[in-house]
Amino acid sequence: MPIPKKIKADELVGRKVTLDIDIENRSGEGISKGSEATISSAHYGIEIKTSKCDCCGQYSVISRVSRNDLTLVEQ
């Protein structure tokens, strides 16, 4: 379910989301549908960041994600 437009951008920062589609950026980083991420900024589209992998310590940051591709996780 897309993030409603009535929620302002500054209210989204720090909120947890799940991805409704597979997303990747130009450098080849990808996040699979159903994964959980955190909104790190919301200016020109939404920037999301995954948590660090327990095994290797890597994470992904993808910007300019549409509200239509994310679902808010209730906190």
N, CA, C and O atoms as a Tinker XYZ file with bonds, in Angstrom:
   300  protein
     1  N      0.848000   -1.175000    0.000000    73     2
     2  CA     0.000000    0.000000    0.000000    64     1     3
     3  C      0.894000    1.239000    0.000000    63     2     4     5
     4  O      1.701000    1.408000    0.914000    81     3
     5  N      0.770000    2.089000   -0.982000    73     3     6
     6  CA     1.636000    3.274000   -1.093000    64     5     7
     7  C      1.531000    4.187000    0.126000    63     6     8     9
     8  O      0.532000    4.181000    0.845000    81     7
     9  N      2.584000    4.970000    0.339000    73     7    10
    10  CA     2.582000    5.935000    1.432000    64     9    11
    11  C      1.636000    7.077000    1.053000    63    10    12    13
    12  O      1.787000    7.664000   -0.018000    81    11
    13  N      0.666000    7.400000    1.908000    73    11    14
    14  CA    -0.287000    8.474000    1.587000    64    13    15
    15  C      0.406000    9.827000    1.425000    63    14    16    17
    16  O      1.357000   10.136000    2.143000    81    15
    17  N     -0.075000   10.622000    0.482000    73    15    18
    18  CA     0.510000   11.940000    0.237000    64    17    19
    19  C      0.213000   12.928000    1.355000    63    18    20    21
    20  O      0.862000   13.971000    1.443000    81    19
    21  N     -0.762000   12.617000    2.215000    73    19    22
    22  CA    -1.085000   13.523000    3.317000    64    21    23
    23  C      0.008000   13.518000    4.390000    63    22    24    25
    24  O      0.051000   14.417000    5.230000    81    23
    25  N      0.890000   12.514000    4.368000    73    23    26
    26  CA     2.007000   12.476000    5.310000    64    25    27
    27  C      3.136000   13.314000    4.725000    63    26    28    29
    28  O      3.614000   13.036000    3.625000    81    27
    29  N      3.560000   14.336000    5.457000    73    27    30
    30  CA     4.591000   15.257000    4.976000    64    29    31
    31  C      5.959000   14.580000    4.967000    63    30    32    33
    32  O      6.206000   13.627000    5.706000    81    31
    33  N      6.840000   15.097000    4.111000    73    31    34
    34  CA     8.181000   14.524000    3.942000    64    33    35
    35  C      8.956000   14.507000    5.252000    63    34    36    37
    36  O      9.602000   13.506000    5.561000    81    35
    37  N      8.911000   15.581000    6.030000    73    35    38
    38  CA     9.679000   15.616000    7.275000    64    37    39
    39  C      9.146000   14.632000    8.316000    63    38    40    41
    40  O      9.868000   14.276000    9.247000    81    39
    41  N      7.907000   14.189000    8.176000    73    39    42
    42  CA     7.340000   13.188000    9.083000    64    41    43
    43  C      7.773000   11.774000    8.705000    63    42    44    45
    44  O      7.620000   10.851000    9.505000    81    43
    45  N      8.305000   11.591000    7.513000    73    43    46
    46  CA     8.709000   10.273000    7.043000    64    45    47
    47  C     10.116000    9.879000    7.482000    63    46    48    49
    48  O     10.404000    8.689000    7.611000    81    47
    49  N     10.991000   10.843000    7.711000    73    47    50
    50  CA    12.383000   10.551000    8.030000    64    49    51
    51  C     12.463000    9.729000    9.321000    63    50    52    53
    52  O     11.894000   10.091000   10.351000    81    51
    53  N     13.187000    8.611000    9.228000    73    51    54
    54  CA    13.353000    7.721000   10.365000    64    53    55
    55  C     12.325000    6.609000   10.453000    63    54    56    57
    56  O     12.455000    5.715000   11.289000    81    55
    57  N     11.300000    6.647000    9.601000    73    55    58
    58  CA    10.251000    5.615000    9.629000    64    57    59
    59  C     10.711000    4.374000    8.879000    63    58    60    61
    60  O     11.470000    4.465000    7.915000    81    59
    61  N     10.249000    3.224000    9.327000    73    59    62
    62  CA    10.544000    1.944000    8.682000    64    61    63
    63  C      9.539000    1.691000    7.567000    63    62    64    65
    64  O      8.360000    2.020000    7.696000    81    63
    65  N     10.017000    1.102000    6.468000    73    63    66
    66  CA     9.171000    0.770000    5.326000    64    65    67
    67  C      9.524000   -0.621000    4.818000    63    66    68    69
    68  O     10.604000   -1.142000    5.095000    81    67
    69  N      8.600000   -1.214000    4.072000    73    67    70
    70  CA     8.901000   -2.425000    3.309000    64    69    71
    71  C      8.750000   -2.078000    1.836000    63    70    72    73
    72  O      7.951000   -1.216000    1.470000    81    71
    73  N      9.519000   -2.754000    0.998000    73    71    74
    74  CA     9.496000   -2.492000   -0.438000    64    73    75
    75  C      8.409000   -3.317000   -1.100000    63    74    76    77
    76  O      8.260000   -4.506000   -0.819000    81    75
    77  N      7.650000   -2.680000   -1.982000    73    75    78
    78  CA     6.592000   -3.354000   -2.729000    64    77    79
    79  C      7.084000   -3.917000   -4.059000    63    78    80    81
    80  O      6.395000   -4.718000   -4.691000    81    79
    81  N      8.273000   -3.497000   -4.482000    73    79    82
    82  CA     8.878000   -3.983000   -5.731000    64    81    83
    83  C     10.383000   -4.147000   -5.515000    63    82    84    85
    84  O     10.925000   -3.639000   -4.534000    81    83
    85  N     11.062000   -4.856000   -6.426000    73    83    86
    86  CA    12.526000   -4.902000   -6.416000    64    85    87
    87  C     13.033000   -3.542000   -6.883000    63    86    88    89
    88  O     12.518000   -2.981000   -7.851000    81    87
    89  N     14.048000   -3.012000   -6.189000    73    87    90
    90  CA    14.582000   -1.689000   -6.529000    64    89    91
    91  C     16.090000   -1.798000   -6.681000    63    90    92    93
    92  O     16.746000   -2.504000   -5.915000    81    91
    93  N     16.649000   -1.088000   -7.683000    73    91    94
    94  CA    18.100000   -1.006000   -7.796000    64    93    95
    95  C     18.491000    0.379000   -8.292000    63    94    96    97
    96  O     17.697000    1.073000   -8.927000    81    95
    97  N     19.725000    0.769000   -7.994000    73    95    98
    98  CA    20.209000    2.075000   -8.435000    64    97    99
    99  C     21.209000    1.897000   -9.571000    63    98   100   101
   100  O     21.470000    0.778000  -10.010000    81    99
   101  N     21.756000    2.991000  -10.033000    73    99   102
   102  CA    22.650000    2.939000  -11.197000    64   101   103
   103  C     23.976000    2.242000  -10.911000    63   102   104   105
   104  O     24.616000    1.734000  -11.831000    81   103
   105  N     24.395000    2.213000   -9.643000    73   103   106
   106  CA    25.663000    1.553000   -9.329000    64   105   107
   107  C     25.500000    0.055000   -9.109000    63   106   108   109
   108  O     26.464000   -0.635000   -8.779000    81   107
   109  N     24.283000   -0.447000   -9.290000    73   107   110
   110  CA    24.060000   -1.879000   -9.223000    64   109   111
   111  C     23.618000   -2.412000   -7.874000    63   110   112   113
   112  O     23.401000   -3.614000   -7.726000    81   111
   113  N     23.479000   -1.530000   -6.881000    73   111   114
   114  CA    22.960000   -1.983000   -5.593000    64   113   115
   115  C     21.489000   -2.288000   -5.752000    63   114   116   117
   116  O     20.765000   -1.533000   -6.401000    81   115
   117  N     21.039000   -3.374000   -5.175000    73   115   118
   118  CA    19.642000   -3.737000   -5.296000    64   117   119
   119  C     19.066000   -4.184000   -3.970000    63   118   120   121
   120  O     19.778000   -4.704000   -3.110000    81   119
   121  N     17.765000   -3.976000   -3.814000    73   119   122
   122  CA    17.044000   -4.422000   -2.634000    64   121   123
   123  C     15.815000   -5.170000   -3.137000    63   122   124   125
   124  O     15.102000   -4.694000   -4.021000    81   123
   125  N     15.576000   -6.344000   -2.564000    73   123   126
   126  CA    14.477000   -7.194000   -3.005000    64   125   127
   127  C     13.139000   -6.774000   -2.421000    63   126   128   129
   128  O     13.064000   -6.188000   -1.341000    81   127
   129  N     12.083000   -7.090000   -3.165000    73   127   130
   130  CA    10.711000   -6.856000   -2.719000    64   129   131
   131  C     10.505000   -7.529000   -1.363000    63   130   132   133
   132  O     10.946000   -8.658000   -1.147000    81   131
   133  N      9.833000   -6.826000   -0.453000    73   131   134
   134  CA     9.552000   -7.361000    0.871000    64   133   135
   135  C     10.606000   -7.029000    1.908000    63   134   136   137
   136  O     10.393000   -7.251000    3.100000    81   135
   137  N     11.751000   -6.496000    1.470000    73   135   138
   138  CA    12.808000   -6.133000    2.417000    64   137   139
   139  C     12.401000   -4.916000    3.229000    63   138   140   141
   140  O     11.569000   -4.116000    2.801000    81   139
   141  N     12.995000   -4.790000    4.398000    73   139   142
   142  CA    12.707000   -3.648000    5.265000    64   141   143
   143  C     13.852000   -2.649000    5.183000    63   142   144   145
   144  O     15.018000   -3.037000    5.103000    81   143
   145  N     13.523000   -1.373000    5.203000    73   143   146
   146  CA    14.513000   -0.298000    5.142000    64   145   147
   147  C     14.020000    0.868000    5.999000    63   146   148   149
   148  O     12.890000    0.869000    6.486000    81   147
   149  N     14.897000    1.860000    6.168000    73   147   150
   150  CA    14.566000    3.062000    6.916000    64   149   151
   151  C     14.671000    4.261000    5.988000    63   150   152   153
   152  O     15.600000    4.346000    5.185000    81   151
   153  N     13.733000    5.180000    6.092000    73   151   154
   154  CA    13.784000    6.403000    5.285000    64   153   155
   155  C     14.810000    7.339000    5.906000    63   154   156   157
   156  O     14.676000    7.741000    7.062000    81   155
   157  N     15.846000    7.687000    5.124000    73   155   158
   158  CA    16.898000    8.566000    5.645000    64   157   159
   159  C     16.699000   10.020000    5.228000    63   158   160   161
   160  O     17.192000   10.924000    5.901000    81   159
   161  N     15.986000   10.259000    4.130000    73   159   162
   162  CA    15.609000   11.621000    3.753000    64   161   163
   163  C     14.440000   11.552000    2.783000    63   162   164   165
   164  O     14.161000   10.511000    2.189000    81   163
   165  N     13.766000   12.686000    2.639000    73   163   166
   166  CA    12.600000   12.727000    1.749000    64   165   167
   167  C     12.490000   14.107000    1.134000    63   166   168   169
   168  O     11.594000   14.878000    1.476000    81   167
   169  N     13.415000   14.421000    0.212000    73   167   170
   170  CA    13.390000   15.719000   -0.453000    64   169   171
   171  C     12.988000   15.566000   -1.916000    63   170   172   173
   172  O     11.890000   15.966000   -2.301000    81   171
   173  N     13.851000   15.001000   -2.717000    73   171   174
   174  CA    13.571000   14.764000   -4.133000    64   173   175
   175  C     13.322000   13.268000   -4.290000    63   174   176   177
   176  O     14.204000   12.527000   -4.725000    81   175
   177  N     12.146000   12.840000   -3.943000    73   175   178
   178  CA    11.876000   11.423000   -3.814000    64   177   179
   179  C     12.340000   10.992000   -2.437000    63   178   180   181
   180  O     12.776000   11.820000   -1.637000    81   179
   181  N     12.252000    9.732000   -2.163000    73   179   182
   182  CA    12.596000    9.222000   -0.843000    64   181   183
   183  C     13.910000    8.459000   -0.936000    63   182   184   185
   184  O     14.123000    7.683000   -1.867000    81   183
   185  N     14.790000    8.686000    0.037000    73   183   186
   186  CA    16.042000    7.940000    0.128000    64   185   187
   187  C     15.892000    6.907000    1.234000    63   186   188   189
   188  O     15.532000    7.237000    2.364000    81   187
   189  N     16.174000    5.639000    0.891000    73   187   190
   190  CA    16.049000    4.571000    1.871000    64   189   191
   191  C     17.410000    3.932000    2.128000    63   190   192   193
   192  O     18.292000    3.942000    1.270000    81   191
   193  N     17.558000    3.374000    3.338000    73   191   194
   194  CA    18.798000    2.730000    3.734000    64   193   195
   195  C     18.453000    1.434000    4.446000    63   194   196   197
   196  O     17.619000    1.416000    5.351000    81   195
   197  N     19.101000    0.343000    4.030000    73   195   198
   198  CA    18.886000   -0.933000    4.697000    64   197   199
   199  C     19.785000   -1.011000    5.924000    63   198   200   201
   200  O     20.738000   -0.243000    6.052000    81   199
   201  N     19.483000   -1.929000    6.814000    73   199   202
   202  CA    20.352000   -2.135000    7.968000    64   201   203
   203  C     21.579000   -2.936000    7.526000    63   202   204   205
   204  O     21.567000   -3.578000    6.475000    81   203
   205  N     22.636000   -2.892000    8.338000    73   203   206
   206  CA    23.868000   -3.604000    8.003000    64   205   207
   207  C     23.655000   -5.105000    8.075000    63   206   208   209
   208  O     22.940000   -5.609000    8.941000    81   207
   209  N     24.281000   -5.801000    7.160000    73   207   210
   210  CA    24.251000   -7.260000    7.136000    64   209   211
   211  C     25.063000   -7.785000    8.328000    63   210   212   213
   212  O     26.169000   -7.308000    8.583000    81   211
   213  N     24.520000   -8.758000    9.049000    73   211   214
   214  CA    25.224000   -9.336000   10.192000    64   213   215
   215  C     26.500000  -10.060000    9.774000    63   214   216   217
   216  O     27.464000  -10.119000   10.537000    81   215
   217  N     26.503000  -10.604000    8.575000    73   215   218
   218  CA    27.630000  -11.395000    8.093000    64   217   219
   219  C     28.779000  -10.524000    7.574000    63   218   220   221
   220  O     29.927000  -10.693000    7.987000    81   219
   221  N     28.465000   -9.590000    6.665000    73   219   222
   222  CA    29.530000   -8.842000    5.995000    64   221   223
   223  C     29.574000   -7.354000    6.348000    63   222   224   225
   224  O     30.556000   -6.679000    6.041000    81   223
   225  N     28.531000   -6.841000    6.981000    73   223   226
   226  CA    28.530000   -5.441000    7.398000    64   225   227
   227  C     28.136000   -4.451000    6.317000    63   226   228   229
   228  O     28.195000   -3.244000    6.550000    81   227
   229  N     27.737000   -4.922000    5.142000    73   227   230
   230  CA    27.361000   -3.998000    4.076000    64   229   231
   231  C     25.894000   -3.603000    4.196000    63   230   232   233
   232  O     25.089000   -4.310000    4.803000    81   231
   233  N     25.565000   -2.455000    3.600000    73   231   234
   234  CA    24.193000   -1.973000    3.544000    64   233   235
   235  C     24.003000   -1.250000    2.222000    63   234   236   237
   236  O     24.972000   -0.963000    1.519000    81   235
   237  N     22.758000   -0.958000    1.885000    73   235   238
   238  CA    22.461000   -0.256000    0.630000    64   237   239
   239  C     21.733000    1.040000    0.912000    63   238   240   241
   240  O     20.938000    1.129000    1.847000    81   239
   241  N     22.012000    2.048000    0.092000    73   239   242
   242  CA    21.301000    3.318000    0.133000    64   241   243
   243  C     20.802000    3.582000   -1.286000    63   242   244   245
   244  O     21.583000    3.587000   -2.238000    81   243
   245  N     19.509000    3.800000   -1.417000    73   243   246
   246  CA    18.930000    4.074000   -2.734000    64   245   247
   247  C     18.065000    5.318000   -2.616000    63   246   248   249
   248  O     17.223000    5.418000   -1.724000    81   247
   249  N     18.279000    6.269000   -3.525000    73   247   250
   250  CA    17.542000    7.529000   -3.481000    64   249   251
   251  C     16.531000    7.606000   -4.616000    63   250   252   253
   252  O     16.517000    6.774000   -5.523000    81   251
   253  N     15.692000    8.620000   -4.539000    73   251   254
   254  CA    14.644000    8.895000   -5.517000    64   253   255
   255  C     13.672000    7.728000   -5.680000    63   254   256   257
   256  O     13.280000    7.379000   -6.793000    81   255
   257  N     13.298000    7.141000   -4.563000    73   255   258
   258  CA    12.312000    6.065000   -4.556000    64   257   259
   259  C     10.940000    6.704000   -4.433000    63   258   260   261
   260  O     10.771000    7.653000   -3.666000    81   259
   261  N      9.971000    6.213000   -5.161000    73   259   262
   262  CA     8.614000    6.750000   -5.143000    64   261   263
   263  C      7.841000    6.260000   -3.919000    63   262   264   265
   264  O      8.068000    5.152000   -3.434000    81   263
   265  N      6.937000    7.087000   -3.431000    73   263   266
   266  CA     6.032000    6.693000   -2.348000    64   265   267
   267  C      5.200000    5.476000   -2.753000    63   266   268   269
   268  O      4.810000    4.672000   -1.906000    81   267
   269  N      4.934000    5.349000   -4.047000    73   267   270
   270  CA     4.103000    4.260000   -4.545000    64   269   271
   271  C      4.788000    2.894000   -4.445000    63   270   272   273
   272  O      4.131000    1.860000   -4.569000    81   271
   273  N      6.102000    2.887000   -4.223000    73   271   274
   274  CA     6.860000    1.635000   -4.170000    64   273   275
   275  C      7.144000    1.170000   -2.749000    63   274   276   277
   276  O      7.824000    0.164000   -2.551000    81   275
   277  N      6.625000    1.897000   -1.752000    73   275   278
   278  CA     6.924000    1.598000   -0.353000    64   277   279
   279  C      5.640000    1.482000    0.469000    63   278   280   281
   280  O      4.615000    2.077000    0.132000    81   279
   281  N      5.715000    0.706000    1.552000    73   279   282
   282  CA     4.618000    0.601000    2.515000    64   281   283
   283  C      5.195000    0.889000    3.901000    63   282   284   285
   284  O      6.201000    0.297000    4.291000    81   283
   285  N      4.564000    1.787000    4.636000    73   283   286
   286  CA     5.006000    2.107000    5.992000    64   285   287
   287  C      4.776000    0.924000    6.911000    63   286   288   289
   288  O      3.754000    0.244000    6.821000    81   287
   289  N      5.732000    0.680000    7.796000    73   287   290
   290  CA     5.598000   -0.338000    8.835000    64   289   291
   291  C      5.055000    0.377000   10.069000    63   290   292   293
   292  O      5.615000    1.386000   10.499000    81   291
   293  N      3.988000   -0.132000   10.628000    73   291   294
   294  CA     3.399000    0.490000   11.821000    64   293   295
   295  C      4.371000    0.359000   12.985000    63   294   296   297
   296  O      4.959000   -0.700000   13.204000    81   295
   297  N      4.532000    1.459000   13.735000    73   295   298
   298  CA     5.461000    1.462000   14.868000    64   297   299
   299  C      4.711000    1.566000   16.171000    63   298   300
   300  O      5.325000    1.583000   17.238000    81   299
